[in-house]
Amino acid sequence: MTSAKAAAEVRQLWPLLLVEDLDRSIAFYRDQLGFSLGGTAEADGKIFWCRLQRGGASLMLEQAEEALPPGERGRGVHFYFVCEDAEAMYRELSERGLEIGPPSVAYYGMKQIFVPEPDGYSICFESPVPDTRAEMP
């Protein structure tokens, strides 16, 4: 790989989500989804931006300047976090108090759980389902 290509390599994606109540959103991602704070920015002693991380995934949250009708902010935005085991994630998130449906398998072979998010963004944790066709007689 040439040095120019190495310099242009994309290593991570950190989406920025505008949220209605930053404190509520930080609590949700940290306390219920198990993310940790990776950085914050403050003005007048109040956090207005943060970065959260879990494993190799990161996202940023920022306090929205304007209010939108309920459900409008996250409309059409979906996040799929690929994890080792969707069943284990389901158990962990249920133990954290989230009321979510059990994992189901999508038509393309991923076991998934969907999590309601305070601002209406669609969040899914998924893991590949082992191919069992080779094991069939």
Buried (B, 14 or more C-beta within 10 A) or exposed (E): EEEEEEEEEEEEEEEEBBBBEBEEBBEBBBEBBBBEEBEBEEEEEEBBBBBBBBEEBBBBBBBBEEEBEEEEBBEEBEBEBBBEBBBEBBEBBEEEEBEBEEBEEEEEEBBBBBBEBBBBBBBBBBBEBEEEEEEEE
